[in-house]
Amino acid sequence: MSAAHIRLEPADASGIATLRISNPGKMNALSLAMWRELRAVFDAVQHADEPPRVIVVRGADREFVAGTDIEEFPQFRFEPESLAAYHEDVVAPALHAMLDCDVPLVAHIEGACIGGGLEIAACCDLRLCEPESRFGVPIARLGFPMAPAEVEIVSHIVGQTLLRELLIEARLMGAVEAHERGVVTRVVAAAALEGEVRRVAESIAALSPQAMRLNKRVLRAFARPRFSE
C-alpha cells in the first residue's frame, strides 16, 4: 500500500466501518490515484452482498482533507481539456459514487476540510467536527474555477449565498460559523469528538438497514445534482 491511500477498514461487530484518508505530510490532500481509490471503494460498497451499516469517513493524523494534492496541478493546470478531464472523469465520478451509496455516511472532521475535503464532507449524511476545524473552497488562489458538478454538490449543504462568499473571497470559515450556517451537523469538543461520532454511528447502526437504504434513496430523489458524471 502506498503512503498516500484511501482504505476502508472492515466493519466491526456493530456494523460500523471506517474509511480512512491518508496522505502523510500533505494534510491528506487527495492525489489522482486517491480520487480513483475513493470511487472504487464506494462502488464496491454499493454492490456488496453485506455492506456495512454505517461508514465513518475521516482523515489520518487529526486532519480531514486539505483539498487536492497541488503538486499534481502544474501538469494540467492551464490545459483546459486536461483540467476538464480531471474534474469530469476523476473527481466527479468519485463524489457521485459517494452520493449513490445507500449506506449512511458520517464525516468525522478534524482540522482542514477544504476544497476536495469539503466536497467529500458534502457527500456525507452527517458532519461532526471539532472547534478548530476550518472549511472553505479557496480554489481561486490556484488560478482556476470550481467545476460545475462540484459546485452543485457543495451547494446542497452550503447554500448559494455562502458558497458565493467562499468562492469569490477564497476565504476559510471556522467551525462555529460552519455550524451556524448549516454546513456541519454539530461541533464537539476535540476530546469528545471520537466518542460522539461513535455514539452517532452506533445509534444509526442499530436501526433498520432497509429503512436507511430507502431513506437515502428518497433523499437522493429530492437532491440529485443535475450535472452528470
KOLBASE-341612 format. One record per atom (N, C-alpha, C): residue in three letters; x, y, z. Coordinates in steps of 0.001 Angstrom, whole numbers, padded with zeros to 6 digits, always signed. Layout:
! KOLBASE-341612
ALAXYZ/...
This chain:
! KOLBASE-341612
MET+000846-001198+000000/MET+000000+000000+000000/MET+000885+001252+000000/SER+000596+002213-000866/SER+001404+003417-000951/SER+001173+004294+000266/ALA+002093+005262+000481/ALA+001959+006169+001625/ALA+000649+006939+001544/ALA+000307+007402+000349/ALA-000964+008096+000143/ALA-002013+007079-000280/HIS-003072+006971+000488/HIS-004068+005959+000152/HIS-005397+006249+000828/ILE-006417+005550+000367/ILE-007734+005538+000986/ILE-008052+004082+001297/ARG-008407+003830+002552/ARG-008633+002446+002965/ARG-009957+002338+003711/LEU-010769+001370+003320/LEU-011992+001078+004063/LEU-011685-000062+005016/GLU-011680+000257+006293/GLU-011402-000758+007304/GLU-012637-001629+007500/PRO-012460-002904+007787/PRO-013606-003806+007940/PRO-014567-003329+009022/ALA-015842-003622+008809/ALA-016862-003260+009795/ALA-016632-004045+011080/ASP-016925-003404+012209/ASP-016797-004078+013496/ASP-018075-004852+013811/ALA-018181-005331+015032/ALA-019324-006154+015415/ALA-020644-005401+015337/SER-020592-004078+015400/SER-021810-003262+015304/SER-022174-002928+013866/GLY-021322-003308+012925/GLY-021582-002989+011529/GLY-021044-001634+011112/ILE-020137-001058+011926/ILE-019576+000260+011637/ILE-018199+000099+010998/ALA-018053+000637+009798/ALA-016770+000613+009095/ALA-016192+002024+009083/THR-014882+002107+008947/THR-014210+003405+008884/THR-013463+003530+007571/LEU-013727+004606+006850/LEU-012968+004933+005652/LEU-011936+005976+006060/ARG-010661+005621+005920/ARG-009586+006489+006388/ARG-008814+007038+005190/ILE-008693+008353+005138/ILE-007992+009048+004062/ILE-006627+009474+004580/SER-005557+009091+003883/SER-004211+009363+004396/SER-003264+009798+003288/ASN-002643+010937+003500/ASN-001547+011392+002654/ASN-000563+012112+003563/PRO+000345+011363+004193/PRO+001243+011927+005209/PRO+002027+013136+004706/GLY+002094+014158+005577/GLY+002840+015359+005246/GLY+002111+016326+004346/LYS+000904+015961+003877/LYS+000158+016828+002965/LYS-001268+017077+003471/MET-001478+016873+004765/MET-002795+017096+005362/MET-003871+016321+004615/ASN-003484+015135+004135/ASN-004403+014212+003456/ASN-004979+014751+002153/ALA-004267+015676+001516/ALA-004689+016156+000199/ALA-004765+014969-000756/LEU-005776+014975-001615/LEU-006023+013815-002470/LEU-005269+013884-003791/SER-004562+012826-004098/SER-003911+012678-005393/SER-004912+012106-006391/LEU-004528+012077-007649/LEU-005377+011453-008673/LEU-005680+010005-008307/ALA-004650+009295-007862/ALA-004841+007891-007503/ALA-005821+007749-006344/MET-005772+008679-005392/MET-006666+008608-004235/MET-008114+008876-004635/TRP-008332+009812-005551/TRP-009701+010036-006041/TRP-010240+008759-006693/ARG-009394+008090-007441/ARG-009828+006840-008088/ARG-010100+005761-007040/GLU-009262+005715-006002/GLU-009495+004757-004919/GLU-010820+005037-004221/LEU-011132+006317-004035/LEU-012384+006689-003374/LEU-013574+006166-004164/ARG-013536+006347-005480/ARG-014623+005838-006314/ARG-014720+004317-006213/ALA-013582+003653-006287/ALA-013586+002191-006251/ALA-014147+001659-004936/VAL-013808+002315-003837/VAL-014314+001886-002526/VAL-015827+001956-002492/PHE-016388+003073-002912/PHE-017839+003234-002792/PHE-018601+002443-003848/ASP-018013+002230-005000/ASP-018637+001324-005975/ASP-018728-000081-005384/ALA-017653-000499-004707/ALA-017646-001832-004104/ALA-018657-001937-002974/VAL-018755-000909-002147/VAL-019723-000917-001037/VAL-021142-001020-001573/GLN-021429-000257-002606/GLN-022783-000238-003148/GLN-023192-001586-003720/HIS-022238-002368-004168/HIS-022551-003664-004783/HIS-022218-004850-003884/ALA-021858-004574-002632/ALA-021517-005649-001708/ALA-022762-006412-001268/ASP-022621-007704-001068/ASP-023741-008519-000584/ASP-024115-008147+000854/GLU-023119-007848+001672/GLU-023355-007459+003056/GLU-022555-006189+003365/PRO-023069-005028+002957/PRO-022341-003784+003205/PRO-022370-003413+004681/PRO-021503-002514+005110/PRO-021564-002034+006492/PRO-022896-001344+006758/ARG-023257-001212+008022/ARG-024470-000481+008378/ARG-024221+001025+008381/VAL-022997+001415+008680/VAL-022596+002818+008718/VAL-021134+002896+008305/ILE-020765+003983+007621/ILE-019355+004238+007332/ILE-018981+005596+007915/VAL-017950+005604+008756/VAL-017391+006848+009280/VAL-016255+007261+008349/VAL-016336+008473+007824/VAL-015332+008987+006889/VAL-014439+009963+007650/ARG-013140+009697+007672/ARG-012231+010555+008429/ARG-010849+010574+007795/GLY-010066+011565+008174/GLY-008691+011649+007716/GLY-007734+011140+008778/ALA-006510+010897+008380/ALA-005478+010430+009304/ALA-004796+011630+009967/ASP-004146+011369+011084/ASP-003284+012357+011751/ASP-004003+013657+012107/ARG-005217+013521+012589/ARG-006000+014666+013089/ARG-006214+015761+012044/GLU-006331+015371+010800/GLU-006754+016271+009725/GLU-007807+015536+008918/PHE-008750+016288+008323/PHE-009715+015651+007435/PHE-009069+015584+006061/VAL-009338+016545+005200/VAL-008720+016581+003869/VAL-008508+018038+003475/ALA-007261+018379+003134/ALA-006936+019754+002746/ALA-006904+019879+001231/GLY-007996+019497+000573/GLY-008109+019684-000866/GLY-007435+018593-001674/THR-006980+018984-002858/THR-006328+018064-003785/THR-004832+018346-003788/ASP-004038+017331-003998/ASP-002588+017457-003988/ASP-002133+018424-005082/ILE-001722+019628-004688/ILE-001402+020675-005670/ILE-000108+020376-006424/GLU+000677+019429-005954/GLU+001893+019087-006692/GLU+001564+018482-008055/GLU+000339+017957-008189/GLU-000060+017378-009473/GLU-000650+018424-010418/PHE-001053+019586-009869/PHE-001714+020591-010698/PHE-000857+021161-011823/PRO+000440+021419-011614/PRO+001215+022005-012712/PRO+001171+021195-013997/GLN+000881+019916-013896/GLN+000843+019070-015087/GLN-000295+019441-016033/PHE-001378+019997-015479/PHE-002535+020268-016342/PHE-003302+021532-015953/ARG-002704+022332-015092/ARG-003406+023486-014512/ARG-003990+024433-015559/PHE-003232+024714-016604/PHE-003690+025675-017608/PHE-003978+025001-018956/GLU-004288+023719-018912/GLU-004688+022999-020115/GLU-006170+022673-019982/PRO-007038+023445-020638/PRO-008484+023280-020451/PRO-008991+021861-020615/GLU-008512+021148-021616/GLU-009006+019793-021849/GLU-008576+018845-020725/SER-007323+018950-020312/SER-006824+018084-019245/SER-007494+018408-017925/LEU-007704+019700-017670/LEU-008345+020114-016420/LEU-009792+019635-016381/ALA-010493+019764-017509/ALA-011880+019301-017569/ALA-011945+017789-017370/ALA-011003+017063-017978/ALA-010994+015613-017826/ALA-010736+015216-016377/TYR-009867+015965-015706/TYR-009581+015687-014288/TYR-010849+015807-013453/HIS-011585+016892-013638/HIS-012794+017106-012843/HIS-013932+016181-013270/GLU-014107+015985-014563/GLU-015267+015229-015048/GLU-015059+013717-015034/ASP-013817+013286-015221/ASP-013554+011846-015331/ASP-012963+011239-014066/VAL-012474+012083-013160/VAL-011831+011563-011953/VAL-012572+012002-010694/VAL-012692+013317-010484/VAL-013277+013823-009233/VAL-014787+013594-009184/ALA-015511+014036-010200/ALA-016978+013922-010178/ALA-017452+012477-010006/PRO-016883+011499-010721/PRO-017337+010116-010514/PRO-017112+009618-009089/ALA-016028+010048-008454/ALA-015781+009640-007065/ALA-016841+010216-006140/LEU-017163+011488-006324/LEU-018185+012124-005486/LEU-019558+011512-005733/HIS-019866+011216-006980/HIS-021165+010605-007279/HIS-021258+009191-006717/ALA-020135+008483-006655/ALA-020145+007156-006042/ALA-020507+007255-004565/MET-020022+008317-003918/MET-020404+008541-002517/MET-021884+008889-002409/LEU-022350+009776-003268/LEU-023757+010189-003229/LEU-024694+009024-003516/ASP-024255+008104-004352/ASP-025088+006958-004733/ASP-025089+005846-003684/CYS-024240+005957-002691/CYS-024105+004897-001695/CYS-025323+004867-000775/ASP-025904+003688-000598/ASP-027083+003539+000258/ASP-026737+003411+001738/VAL-025459+003281+002058/VAL-025036+003177+003457/VAL-024899+004584+004046/PRO-025445+004841+005240/PRO-025272+006155+005872/PRO-023795+006484+006090/LEU-023427+007728+005795/LEU-022043+008188+005913/LEU-021957+009296+006955/VAL-021056+009140+007899/VAL-020847+010131+008956/VAL-019432+010682+008821/ALA-019307+011990+008618/ALA-017989+012619+008494/ALA-017465+012991+009874/HIS-016279+012500+010183/HIS-015560+012812+011425/HIS-014495+013827+011031/ILE-014737+015102+011310/ILE-013906+016174+010760/ILE-013009+016780+011829/GLU-011715+016692+011573/GLU-010712+017356+012387/GLU-009868+018224+011467/GLY-009453+019378+011949/GLY-008560+020219+011174/GLY-009162+020703+009872/ALA-008393+020560+008778/ALA-008777+021133+007487/ALA-009819+020299+006764/CYS-010879+020977+006344/CYS-011912+020387+005491/CYS-012095+021368+004338/ILE-011174+021305+003402/ILE-011008+022367+002414/ILE-011008+021795+001007/GLY-011624+022537+000074/GLY-011623+022118-001322/GLY-012248+020750-001490/GLY-011463+019798-001982/GLY-011963+018440-002143/GLY-012435+017828-000841/GLY-011863+018265+000278/GLY-012324+017786+001573/GLY-013746+018201+001869/LEU-014076+019455+001541/LEU-015444+019927+001736/LEU-016390+019207+000787/GLU-015915+018890-000403/GLU-016742+018135-001354/GLU-017049+016741-000817/ILE-016064+016095-000254/ILE-016273+014765+000332/ILE-017225+014854+001517/ALA-017025+015847+002377/ALA-017922+016034+003525/ALA-019348+016293+003069/ALA-019505+017028+001959/ALA-020835+017343+001446/ALA-021577+016097+000995/CYS-020840+015034+000674/CYS-021468+013785+000249/CYS-021845+012888+001421/CYS-021480+013302+002627/CYS-021828+012540+003821/CYS-023190+013005+004349/ASP-023851+012138+005092/ASP-025181+012456+005608/ASP-025127+013321+006854/LEU-024147+013079+007705/LEU-023956+013856+008918/LEU-022505+014297+008980/ARG-022272+015495+009532/ARG-020919+016041+009617/ARG-020694+016553+011043/LEU-019786+015907+011754/LEU-019428+016324+013103/LEU-017984+016809+013076/CYS-017717+017916+013754/CYS-016363+018467+013715/CYS-015941+018972+015085/GLU-014657+019251+015214/GLU-014102+019835+016423/GLU-014041+021360+016253/PRO-013895+022112+017358/PRO-013901+023584+017271/PRO-012806+024178+016402/GLU-011687+023481+016243/GLU-010580+024027+015454/GLU-010680+023700+013968/SER-011709+023010+013561/SER-011860+022681+012142/SER-012075+023948+011321/ARG-011684+023891+010066/ARG-011891+025040+009181/ARG-012328+024522+007816/PHE-013137+025365+007160/PHE-013837+024931+005956/PHE-013706+025990+004867/GLY-013700+025554+003611/GLY-013685+026503+002511/GLY-013351+025844+001196/VAL-013461+026643+000122/VAL-013099+026195-001233/VAL-012285+027306-001903/PRO-011079+027575-001395/PRO-010281+028698-001919/PRO-009558+028363-003215/ILE-010287+027763-004143/ILE-009674+027298-005388/ILE-009192+028465-006257/ALA-009771+029662-006047/ALA-009344+030828-006828/ALA-007869+031150-006592/ARG-007348+030769-005437/ARG-005931+031019-005157/ARG-005027+030210-006069/LEU-005573+029150-006665/LEU-004792+028308-007578/LEU-004942+028755-009027/GLY-005849+029705-009263/GLY-005944+030284-010594/GLY-006964+029675-011520/PHE-007903+028868-010993/PHE-008954+028338-011865/PHE-010232+028140-011060/PRO-011373+028009-011753/PRO-012665+027940-011070/PRO-012996+026543-010583/MET-014011+026472-009735/MET-014541+025195-009270/MET-015407+024607-010376/ALA-015299+023310-010592/ALA-016055+022653-011658/ALA-017560+022676-011346/PRO-018411+022809-012370/PRO-019859+022913-012154/PRO-020466+021794-011315/ALA-020102+020545-011602/ALA-020682+019435-010846/ALA-020315+019523-009373/GLU-019091+019965-009091/GLU-018641+020087-007707/GLU-019313+021264-007008/VAL-019532+022351-007740/VAL-020273+023491-007194/VAL-021658+023046-006752/GLU-022322+022274-007591/GLU-023687+021865-007273/GLU-023731+020930-006070/ILE-022779+020013-005983/ILE-022752+019091-004851/ILE-022555+019853-003548/VAL-021584+020762-003509/VAL-021312+021524-002290/VAL-022461+022463-001950/SER-023126+023002-002977/SER-024215+023953-002729/SER-025375+023320-001971/HIS-025491+021991-002008/HIS-026575+021336-001296/HIS-026432+021468+000215/ILE-025204+021606+000711/ILE-025038+021789+002160/ILE-024643+023218+002517/VAL-024039+023930+001593/VAL-023537+025267+001889/VAL-024557+026340+001538/GLY-025313+026144+000458/GLY-026253+027164+000016/GLY-025573+028178-000890/GLN-026350+028804-001733/GLN-025793+029703-002750/GLN-025103+030921-002149/THR-025698+031527-001140/THR-025126+032755-000582/THR-023748+032506+000011/LEU-023644+031499+000861/LEU-022360+031205+001486/LEU-021349+030684+000476/LEU-021797+029869-000462/LEU-020863+029342-001457/LEU-020267+030471-002292/ARG-021071+031470-002610/ARG-020537+032635-003334/ARG-019460+033327-002508/GLU-019710+033494-001219/GLU-018715+034116-000339/GLU-017411+033324-000361/LEU-017532+032025-000175/LEU-016342+031195-000067/LEU-015554+031152-001370/LEU-016264+031101-002493/LEU-015583+031048-003788/LEU-014994+032396-004190/ILE-015802+033454-004080/ILE-015364+034772-004548/ILE-014296+035366-003643/GLU-014439+035172-002326/GLU-013455+035715-001392/GLU-012293+034755-001153/ALA-012459+033501-001556/ALA-011445+032458-001335/ALA-011042+032411+000139/ARG-012024+032521+001017/ARG-011733+032553+002450/ARG-012113+031236+003124/LEU-011600+031058+004308/LEU-011932+029898+005124/LEU-012817+030341+006286/MET-013680+029458+006744/MET-014512+029753+007907/MET-014244+028719+008993/GLY-014483+029147+010235/GLY-014267+028268+011360/GLY-015463+027384+011644/ALA-015314+026534+012646/ALA-016346+025560+012978/ALA-017631+026212+013456/VAL-017525+027276+014251/VAL-018726+027928+014786/VAL-019566+028492+013648/GLU-018925+029216+012736/GLU-019667+029756+011596/GLU-020234+028633+010735/ALA-019456+027579+010536/ALA-019932+026451+009730/ALA-021193+025845+010339/HIS-021235+025756+011652/HIS-022426+025221+012308/HIS-023589+026199+012218/GLU-023324+027465+012455/GLU-024384+028470+012398/GLU-025011+028549+011014/ARG-024226+028274+009987/ARG-024710+028388+008619/ARG-025100+027041+008014/GLY-025202+026039+008871/GLY-025765+024762+008444/GLY-024837+023838+007685/VAL-023543+024105+007710/VAL-022602+023266+006973/VAL-022282+021986+007740/VAL-022205+022076+009058/VAL-021941+020889+009875/VAL-023129+020617+010787/THR-023283+019349+011142/THR-024385+018923+011989/THR-024203+019416+013409/ARG-022980+019277+013936/ARG-022682+019773+015279/ARG-021185+019919+015465/VAL-020833+020775+016438/VAL-019441+020981+016826/VAL-019258+020361+018199/VAL-018232+019534+018333/VAL-017994+018794+019572/VAL-016561+019053+020027/ALA-016367+019206+021324/ALA-015019+019402+021866/ALA-014083+018330+021337/ALA-012856+018735+021031/ALA-011903+017813+020399/ALA-011759+016507+021172/ALA-011701+016610+022495/ALA-011503+015412+023304/ALA-012711+014486+023281/ALA-013880+015037+022935/ALA-015118+014248+022954/ALA-015586+013830+021565/LEU-014896+014314+020525/LEU-015384+014068+019166/LEU-015399+012589+018819/GLU-014347+011888+019140/GLU-014274+010455+018821/GLU-015462+009705+019417/GLY-015741+009979+020694/GLY-016840+009299+021367/GLY-018189+009673+020812/GLU-018361+010939+020445/GLU-019653+011374+019910/GLU-019898+010782+018526/VAL-018870+010740+017700/VAL-019019+010112+016383/VAL-019385+008636+016555/ARG-018742+007999+017494/ARG-019047+006588+017751/ARG-020485+006420+018217/ARG-020924+007292+019116/ARG-022304+007209+019621/ARG-023304+007370+018486/VAL-023063+008344+017619/VAL-023966+008595+016497/VAL-023975+007392+015550/ALA-022787+006875+015249/ALA-022698+005725+014340/ALA-023417+004514+014921/GLU-023263+004285+016212/GLU-023938+003150+016854/GLU-025448+003306+016831/SER-025918+004537+017021/SER-027370+004752+017001/SER-027948+004488+015623/ILE-027204+004829+014580/ILE-027655+004563+013210/ILE-027579+003068+012915/ALA-026476+002443+013336/ALA-026277+001021+013068/ALA-027349+000158+013717/ALA-027951+000655+014788/ALA-028978-000105+015495/ALA-030331-000052+014787/LEU-030450+000817+013806/LEU-031714+000965+013078/LEU-031766-000001+011893/SER-032912-000073+011263/SER-033111-000982+010139/SER-032277-000562+008927/PRO-031394-001435+008429/PRO-030638-001107+007216/PRO-031554-000849+006021/GLN-032653-001574+005958/GLN-033592-001373+004855/GLN-034189+000031+004897/ALA-034535+000475+006102/ALA-035083+001826+006248/ALA-034050+002875+005870/MET-032805+002668+006290/MET-031739+003611+005950/MET-031564+003685+004437/ARG-031572+002505+003797/ARG-031395+002462+002349/ARG-032515+003215+001636/LEU-033758+002996+002071/LEU-034893+003681+001449/LEU-034855+005174+001725/ASN-034477+005552+002942/ASN-034382+006974+003266/ASN-033359+007664+002372/LYS-032214+007034+002167/LYS-031190+007645+001334/LYS-031641+007759-000116/ARG-032386+006780-000585/ARG-032877+006848-001959/ARG-033896+007966-002126/VAL-034749+008151-001135/VAL-035722+009249-001184/VAL-034995+010592-001141/LEU-033999+010716-000264/LEU-033244+011968-000179/LEU-032536+012273-001494/ARG-031993+011239-002138/ARG-031335+011456-003431/ARG-032321+011934-004480/ALA-033534+011420-004433/ALA-034525+011803-005434/ALA-034857+013285-005362/PHE-034736+013867-004166/PHE-035065+015276-003990/PHE-033869+016184-004137/ALA-032670+015614-004121/ALA-031482+016462-004127/ALA-030441+016021-005150/ARG-030885+015337-006190/ARG-029934+014824-007163/ARG-029313+015946-007983/PRO-027972+016069-007998/PRO-027333+017067-008845/PRO-027703+016829-010313/ARG-027872+017919-011063/ARG-028264+017818-012458/ARG-027094+017476-013364/PHE-025881+017788-012919/PHE-024725+017535-013771/PHE-024382+016062-013716/SER-024155+015477-014868/SER-023836+014049-014932/SER-022366+013841-014630/GLU-022008+012577-014464/GLU-020617+012239-014245/GLU-019822+012471-015514/
